[in-house]
Each structure stands twice: as structure tokens, then as C-alpha cells.
Amino acid sequence: MTNVTAPIRVLVDAMGGDNAPLEPIRAAAEVSKSTQIHIVLCGDPAAISRELAAVEHVAARIEVLPATGFIGMHEKPREAIAAKPDASLCVAMRALGDGKADALVSAGSTGALVLASSQWVPRIEGVERAALAAVYPTQQRANNRDRFALLLDVGATVHCRPKDLLLFAYMGHAYASRISKVERPTIGLLNMGTEATKGGETLVAAHQLLLDEPRLNFIGNVEGNDIPLGKADVIVCEGLLGNVALKMAEGTGELFRNLGTWAFKQSLMWKLGLLLLSSGLRRLKDLTDYSEYGGAPLLGFTRPIIKAHGRSGARAIGNAIKVAAKAARDGVCTDIADCAREFEKRTAAPS
Amino acid sequence: MTNVTAPIRVLVDAMGGDNAPLEPIRAAAEVSKSTQIHIVLCGDPAAISRELAAVEHVAARIEVLPATGFIGMHEKPREAIAAKPDASLCVAMRALGDGKADALVSAGSTGALVLASSQWVPRIEGVERAALAAVYPTQQRANNRDRFALLLDVGATVHCRPKDLLLFAYMGHAYASRISKVERPTIGLLNMGTEATKGGETLVAAHQLLLDEPRLNFIGNVEGNDIPLGKADVIVCEGLLGNVALKMAEGTGELFRNLGTWAFKQSLMWKLGLLLLSSGLRRLKDLTDYSEYGGAPLLGFTRPIIKAHGRSGARAIGNAIKVAAKAARDGVCTDIADCAREFEKRTAAPS
């Protein structure tokens, strides 16, 4: 499937997300015109044909994989997958697992995406736990528009063994060096202190594993404040910790927006001040806009899987499709597999 | 010591914090003039006399407990305590453990405070792990100036057993109902999802323990975004999680300040906008100013211990002294002990 001449094939869950099927289909149409990527739209064939007919697209680069129904954003993942094996996400994921495409994109339920991946897509050898990575901009981005920081895992796991955290570091390293084009991305271990002895047994052991790996540019433990300040290109942590940190940032952002709205109504002077700042706030919004960087990679499987934000429009899903294709083309998963294999070799038979 | 007529006695680590001994001594002087609290300043007698002589104070309400040396903010806590048993923090903590005062305040090293407490102050019966609580303002504060939210633990523990989390909830409940004057404070369990089944074995079991406790106003699991939005008056979590969340908020605040500084220099229009907003930003700063709420309580010991911020001035330390006295007077620790005792009774011999 992935020989040099064949185009990269990306499966798109056409029924997943708040704006499905309209926005995923518009995204596919747009990408079909501007790239060589071959897109497989998975979903209700009638709805897909109808929407596709309304937008300009390159028909030769779009095919349809029929599915019946979809998994809603608020359904319980396990129950929904069991009850609806023919839903778009399940059909798409089985096709990915069977090697019928090189990568997958969905803007649907995160929980269902993680579960369906585990069920139908082979994991990389040596990897027992997948990681969902949050991708976010940092101040570093001023010098490299492709540069983003990764925090992983943010919710695919709860607690992790030291080895899982090392594998997350390999995943982040591979993704950051290929997608953000940072040659030796810095890696930090999220902890409650910078000393190597902090954070309990698992983190102490993980710290040592990371130190012992010359492939990785490990800068040591990082703390919560280092996440938004972008101290490391890749920050690894167990899912419970990453999930809380990620949502904490979302909540803080929401608090600031609430305060802005309040201040706008409160006084004419503040209103004027906010208006004068509006171009700056817009620029800030552009810099931090998730639609720019195409979503969160779910790593640890043999093929790239990208979770686009539920609220994604065509532009964000289009970027996710391009990132998924880039990850497949540039061998992100092969790179992770190489690291995992060498680690197994090294620890199985120490010289 | 704590009979109804005797004044509350509060030990103050006169040598702890970035601005010691000047600011702790000024705080003691101020409190001696405005309240009935009896203050025991622990530190170098010569330095204390010299600073006290320079400020107006009520001499009858201030006594000196001599100590030699102090533990610096950047010393390794365990090593420093072992090497300097006569440092101000150690002497003060032993005095608290011996019942020579009702509460203690220090603006010195957090790590040293936690360790010294464990070493010299008896824990409440049934409590095995202490919790350091971060106190922060929420939007609720508009209607009740005393109202703050608590996040605990933020660093005294790493991982916790379900029972420890229940005990943290008792601690938060007691502190919030006495100090913030919220009659039935809402309690949330920090997790990666709202469903009772989320977060792994420990959190699932803790969720059940919290549900089974009619004393507590448990509102279920809360997520990271609920912390800054103030969804619960008390949020309980293991220390690793709370520490990362707390520092994440600090880092986000710092990022916003950096952006403000950058915008100020960037364009005349943005500069003007920020100037027009300055009274709003000042009000925001007032609302979130740590010097208002007197520091973070370290809970689980038989007497209240308050950690004031390292950068505290006299006003912040003075507030910490008043909060410590209030916690002692209103029986926060007795309340926690009652809850712990009843829980033991209930679970030891279920009817």
C-alpha cells in the first residue's frame, strides 16, 4: 500500500464530529483539489454523494466506504461500539486495521476512537499502551511555524509503568521530529519537582530509563508551569495527569474569556481598551487556533490515527488529513517501532 | 492551652521566607495591635529585638522563642532538617508538637515545612497522610468575600489510597466551612471524566467512599477545567495531580503576563488598550492576590499549620496569622478528627 509511487490513502470518518457529514466531506473535497492524497470517506453513501455533489472536488481522489449509522459525541464508547459494529468509525477502523488505508482521521468521540483503535488496529510491537497527544503552540513558534509542543498521554491510559512512559517519549520524539521538523526535540517527564528522586517509584524509574536512552534529548523532570511556557517540545506523563493538565488549561482560557466579556460590559473605558487590543487578541487566537495544527495524534498503533477536534470545520479536518498523510509518508510509526525494538534488544540481552 | 478565656497562641517562623525576618516581625507587630492573638516569634533573638524595636507593637502579646539559623528556600528539605535541628522552623515545629502553641505560620520552604510537621507534630488519629491545600478565589467570591476554593493535596503526597482521599475531603470540608463560612461546601473528586467508573481503581473506590458519606456535599467527579471555574468549593486529589494542576495555573498566568509585556512594547494601540484596561487588571490582581487569603493550610495534624507564600510581605503573613488563629479557635482540626473517628467506627463495625 505504501510503495513510493502510490498516493497515501487516508480514511476519514465522514459521520464523526459536531459538523458531520458536511465539514468532513468539504474537507475531503478541498484536499482532493490541493494535494495528491487519496481520501476514503466512510459513512452513509447517500449523504456523502449528496454533499459531494454540492462542492467542487477531484472525483478520482475520493472513494466511499459505506457504513450504517454513527457513534454520537455523548454516547458511552464501549456500549456504542458493541451495539453499532457498522457505524462509520467502526467500519473505518476495521479498514485501517486490515491495511486498506495508511492513516485515519475522525472528529468524533475521543473515547470511541481510542477504544475502536485498540479493538481493530494492531499495536506496534512492544507497545502495550497507546497515547493520545495534545498538540499546542508555544513561544518557540515565532521562529518555526511548524513547531508545536506535545503533551502525551492526555487520556488513553490512567496510570502507566515506567516502560510505557519511555515508549510515550519515543512516540513524541518521532512525531515532533517528523511533523514539527525539530531535529532533536527536547523531552521532559512531567513531575512534581525537578529532582530525579521526585514523584514516587514509577516516575523515578521512568526518569532513569529516559536518561539511559541516548536517542532521546531528555532534559529531565518538568513541572506543571513548564507546560504552557513550552519548556520541552515533548512532555510525557500518565493519562490521568495529562488529562487534568490539558483541561486545566482549557478552563483557564474559558475563565479569561468570561472575564473579558464581563469587563466589556462593565465600563466604557475597559470596552475601549479591549477594542484597541482586539487585533492583538485576534493574533493570539490565530496562534493558538487548533484548526491550524490538525488535531491530536493517537500513537502506538501501526498506522497514524488523528483525532480532530469535535467542533472542527473543513479547514481543521483538512489539516488533520494532511498531517495524517504526512505522518504516514514520513514513517512516524516505523520510527516508533524501531525505537521500541532496539529498546527490547538492549534490555533483553545487555552487553 | 485552648480554654475559652486564654488567647490563641500562634507560632511564627520569624526566619522563613524571602523577606525574613523583617516582614514576619512587622506582621507580628501589626497583628499584636489589631487582635487579641498572642504571637510567638521563633528565630534569632538579636535580629527579632532589633526589628521589633523599630516598629510599633503591643509587647505583651509578643514573645520570642530563640532558635539558631534557618532553612533556606532552596535547601534540600531532608538534609537541611537533619543538619540544622535548631533552625527556626525545627524549633517552632517542636514547640507546636509539644503543645506550646495552638497553630503555626511559616513563609519558608514548603518541602521543609511538610517534613518538619510530619516529624514533630502528631497526626490526627486515623490520618496517615497530610495534605497541603491551595486556596484560590473563584467567581463565587462576588457574593461572599470570605469564599475561596480549596484544592488538596498539592504536594505533600504522591499517590493516595481511596481512604486518604476521603480524609482529604473531611479536611477540606472542615476548613471551607469554618474559614470560608460556606455551610455545606461542595466537594469534587478530581478525575479524567465525570462518570463514576473513570480514573482507575483508586479513584473509583474513592468515589464510592465519598458517595457513602452523608456529612459531605459530594457533587461527583470534576475535571481539570472545573478547577479554575470554581465548580466545587473543595476539590480532592492525590498530590502529584494537584501539584501539576496548581503549577499549570501558575504557568498559564505567567504566559499571559509575558504576552501583556510583549503587546505593550509592540504597538502604540495595544499599549493604549492595556493602559485603559489597567484598572480592570488591577482589580483582577486584587481579587486573586494571595496576600488576601493568608496562605495554604497543611492539614491532617492536630494543630493548624499555615504555609504563607515565600514572597509574602507583612500583610500576607499577618493574614496567615489571623487565619491560623481562626482555624485553631473554630476547631478545624477537632472537626477533622471527629469525621475520621466516625468513619473508623462506621467501617470497623457496620450495623
Boltz contact constraints between the chains, C-beta under 6 A:
constraints:
  - contact:
      token1: [A, 155]
      token2: [B, 192]
      max_distance: 6.0
  - contact:
      token1: [A, 158]
      token2: [B, 199]
      max_distance: 6.0
  - contact:
      token1: [A, 158]
      token2: [B, 200]
      max_distance: 6.0
  - contact:
      token1: [A, 159]
      token2: [B, 200]
      max_distance: 6.0
  - contact:
      token1: [A, 192]
      token2: [B, 155]
      max_distance: 6.0
  - contact:
      token1: [A, 192]
      token2: [B, 240]
      max_distance: 6.0
  - contact:
      token1: [A, 192]
      token2: [B, 243]
      max_distance: 6.0
  - contact:
      token1: [A, 199]
      token2: [B, 158]
      max_distance: 6.0
  - contact:
      token1: [A, 200]
      token2: [B, 158]
      max_distance: 6.0
  - contact:
      token1: [A, 200]
      token2: [B, 159]
      max_distance: 6.0
  - contact:
      token1: [A, 223]
      token2: [B, 247]
      max_distance: 6.0
  - contact:
      token1: [A, 224]
      token2: [B, 244]
      max_distance: 6.0
  - contact:
      token1: [A, 224]
      token2: [B, 247]
      max_distance: 6.0
  - contact:
      token1: [A, 224]
      token2: [B, 248]
      max_distance: 6.0
  - contact:
      token1: [A, 225]
      token2: [B, 247]
      max_distance: 6.0
  - contact:
      token1: [A, 225]
      token2: [B, 250]
      max_distance: 6.0
  - contact:
      token1: [A, 225]
      token2: [B, 251]
      max_distance: 6.0
  - contact:
      token1: [A, 227]
      token2: [B, 248]
      max_distance: 6.0
  - contact:
      token1: [A, 228]
      token2: [B, 251]
      max_distance: 6.0
  - contact:
      token1: [A, 228]
      token2: [B, 252]
      max_distance: 6.0
  - contact:
      token1: [A, 228]
      token2: [B, 255]
      max_distance: 6.0
  - contact:
      token1: [A, 229]
      token2: [B, 251]
      max_distance: 6.0
  - contact:
      token1: [A, 240]
      token2: [B, 192]
      max_distance: 6.0
  - contact:
      token1: [A, 241]
      token2: [B, 244]
      max_distance: 6.0
  - contact:
      token1: [A, 243]
      token2: [B, 192]
      max_distance: 6.0
  - contact:
      token1: [A, 244]
      token2: [B, 224]
      max_distance: 6.0
  - contact:
      token1: [A, 244]
      token2: [B, 241]
      max_distance: 6.0
  - contact:
      token1: [A, 244]
      token2: [B, 245]
      max_distance: 6.0
  - contact:
      token1: [A, 245]
      token2: [B, 244]
      max_distance: 6.0
  - contact:
      token1: [A, 245]
      token2: [B, 248]
      max_distance: 6.0
  - contact:
      token1: [A, 247]
      token2: [B, 223]
      max_distance: 6.0
  - contact:
      token1: [A, 247]
      token2: [B, 224]
      max_distance: 6.0
  - contact:
      token1: [A, 247]
      token2: [B, 225]
      max_distance: 6.0
  - contact:
      token1: [A, 248]
      token2: [B, 224]
      max_distance: 6.0
  - contact:
      token1: [A, 248]
      token2: [B, 227]
      max_distance: 6.0
  - contact:
      token1: [A, 248]
      token2: [B, 245]
      max_distance: 6.0
  - contact:
      token1: [A, 248]
      token2: [B, 248]
      max_distance: 6.0
  - contact:
      token1: [A, 250]
      token2: [B, 225]
      max_distance: 6.0
  - contact:
      token1: [A, 251]
      token2: [B, 225]
      max_distance: 6.0
  - contact:
      token1: [A, 251]
      token2: [B, 228]
      max_distance: 6.0
  - contact:
      token1: [A, 251]
      token2: [B, 229]
      max_distance: 6.0
  - contact:
      token1: [A, 252]
      token2: [B, 228]
      max_distance: 6.0
  - contact:
      token1: [A, 252]
      token2: [B, 252]
      max_distance: 6.0
  - contact:
      token1: [A, 255]
      token2: [B, 228]
      max_distance: 6.0
  - contact:
      token1: [A, 263]
      token2: [B, 280]
      max_distance: 6.0
  - contact:
      token1: [A, 269]
      token2: [B, 276]
      max_distance: 6.0
  - contact:
      token1: [A, 270]
      token2: [B, 277]
      max_distance: 6.0
  - contact:
      token1: [A, 270]
      token2: [B, 280]
      max_distance: 6.0
  - contact:
      token1: [A, 272]
      token2: [B, 276]
      max_distance: 6.0
  - contact:
      token1: [A, 273]
      token2: [B, 273]
      max_distance: 6.0
  - contact:
      token1: [A, 273]
      token2: [B, 276]
      max_distance: 6.0
  - contact:
      token1: [A, 273]
      token2: [B, 277]
      max_distance: 6.0
  - contact:
      token1: [A, 276]
      token2: [B, 269]
      max_distance: 6.0
  - contact:
      token1: [A, 276]
      token2: [B, 272]
      max_distance: 6.0
  - contact:
      token1: [A, 276]
      token2: [B, 273]
      max_distance: 6.0
  - contact:
      token1: [A, 277]
      token2: [B, 270]
      max_distance: 6.0
  - contact:
      token1: [A, 277]
      token2: [B, 273]
      max_distance: 6.0
  - contact:
      token1: [A, 280]
      token2: [B, 263]
      max_distance: 6.0
  - contact:
      token1: [A, 280]
      token2: [B, 270]
      max_distance: 6.0
